């Protein structure tokens, strides 16, 4: 994914803990855990590590969005949750199953109505 988006010189690294992140620079943080699905969940990345963060993506999604995405946006950091990813997974499945273009805007409206993104 990194090479496809950023070219051959872009490197990726998966950090197993925040301790590792304290000693490396990074542009994008992706939450792939269930943190954020429930109100009161801990943030997947401590605010002390947001300096220099270019963007955040939370694969979790919930009504009104996740707290982490809201806090990143309030800090001026571009962020998105998994609702858009869910949409495009659904579009791909619809088109493969039915062999016709998916009604993307209808599907987006249904997701927004259910999760309030």
C-alpha positions as CSV (number, residue, x, y, z in Angstrom):
1,X,0.0,0.0,0.0
2,X,2.8,2.4,0.9
3,X,4.5,1.9,-2.4
4,X,1.3,2.2,-4.4
5,X,0.4,5.5,-2.7
6,X,3.8,7.0,-2.0
7,X,6.1,5.6,-4.5
8,X,9.1,3.3,-4.3
9,X,11.0,5.4,-1.7
10,X,8.2,5.4,0.8
11,X,8.8,3.0,3.7
12,X,6.4,1.5,6.1
13,X,6.8,0.1,9.5
14,X,4.3,-1.5,11.8
15,X,4.8,-0.6,15.4
16,X,3.7,-3.1,18.0
17,X,3.7,-0.5,20.8
18,X,3.7,3.2,21.5
19,X,7.2,2.8,22.9
20,X,8.4,2.1,19.4
21,X,6.7,5.1,18.1
22,X,8.5,7.4,20.5
23,X,11.7,6.9,18.6
24,X,10.6,6.9,14.9
25,X,8.9,9.5,12.7
26,X,5.6,8.8,11.0
27,X,3.2,10.5,8.8
28,X,0.1,8.3,9.0
29,X,-1.4,6.4,12.0
30,X,-3.9,3.7,11.3
31,X,-6.0,2.2,14.1
32,X,-6.7,-1.5,13.2
33,X,-7.9,-2.4,16.7
34,X,-11.5,-2.3,18.0
35,X,-10.6,0.7,20.2
36,X,-13.1,3.4,19.5
37,X,-16.1,1.1,18.9
38,X,-17.5,1.9,22.4
39,X,-17.8,5.2,24.2
40,X,-15.1,5.6,26.8
41,X,-12.5,3.4,24.9
42,X,-8.9,4.5,25.2
43,X,-7.4,6.3,22.2
44,X,-5.4,4.0,20.0
45,X,-2.6,6.6,19.9
46,X,-1.6,8.9,22.7
47,X,-1.9,12.6,22.1
48,X,1.7,13.1,23.1
49,X,2.7,11.3,19.8
50,X,0.7,13.5,17.5
51,X,3.5,16.0,16.8
52,X,4.3,15.7,13.1
53,X,1.4,13.3,12.5
54,X,0.2,14.0,9.0
55,X,-3.1,12.1,9.2
56,X,-5.0,9.4,11.0
57,X,-7.3,6.6,9.8
58,X,-9.5,4.7,12.2
59,X,-10.8,1.5,10.7
60,X,-13.5,1.4,13.4
61,X,-16.7,3.3,12.9
62,X,-19.6,4.1,15.1
63,X,-22.6,6.5,15.2
64,X,-21.2,10.0,15.3
65,X,-17.7,8.9,14.5
66,X,-15.0,7.7,16.8
67,X,-13.6,9.9,19.6
68,X,-10.1,9.5,18.2
69,X,-11.1,10.9,14.8
70,X,-12.9,13.8,16.4
71,X,-9.9,14.7,18.6
72,X,-7.5,14.5,15.6
73,X,-9.7,16.8,13.6
74,X,-10.0,19.2,16.5
75,X,-6.2,19.3,16.6
76,X,-6.1,20.1,12.9
77,X,-5.0,16.7,11.8
78,X,-6.9,15.2,8.8
79,X,-8.6,12.0,9.9
80,X,-11.3,9.6,8.7
81,X,-13.0,6.6,10.2
82,X,-13.9,3.2,8.6
83,X,-17.3,4.2,7.3
84,X,-15.9,5.2,3.9
85,X,-13.9,2.0,3.7
86,X,-17.1,0.1,4.5
87,X,-18.9,1.9,1.7
88,X,-16.3,1.0,-0.9
89,X,-16.1,-2.6,0.2
90,X,-19.9,-2.7,-0.3
91,X,-19.6,-1.1,-3.7
92,X,-17.1,-3.7,-4.8
93,X,-19.2,-6.6,-3.5
94,X,-22.4,-5.2,-5.1
95,X,-20.7,-4.8,-8.5
96,X,-19.2,-8.3,-8.4
97,X,-22.4,-9.9,-7.3
98,X,-24.9,-8.0,-9.6
99,X,-22.6,-7.1,-12.5
100,X,-24.0,-3.5,-12.6
101,X,-22.7,-0.2,-11.2
102,X,-23.4,0.2,-7.6
103,X,-25.7,3.0,-6.4
104,X,-22.9,4.6,-4.5
105,X,-24.8,7.7,-3.2
106,X,-27.7,5.5,-2.0
107,X,-25.3,3.3,-0.2
108,X,-23.4,6.3,1.3
109,X,-26.7,7.7,2.5
110,X,-27.6,4.4,4.1
111,X,-24.3,4.2,6.0
112,X,-24.6,7.8,7.1
113,X,-28.1,7.2,8.4
114,X,-26.9,4.2,10.4
115,X,-23.6,5.4,11.7
116,X,-24.0,9.2,11.5
117,X,-20.6,9.8,9.8
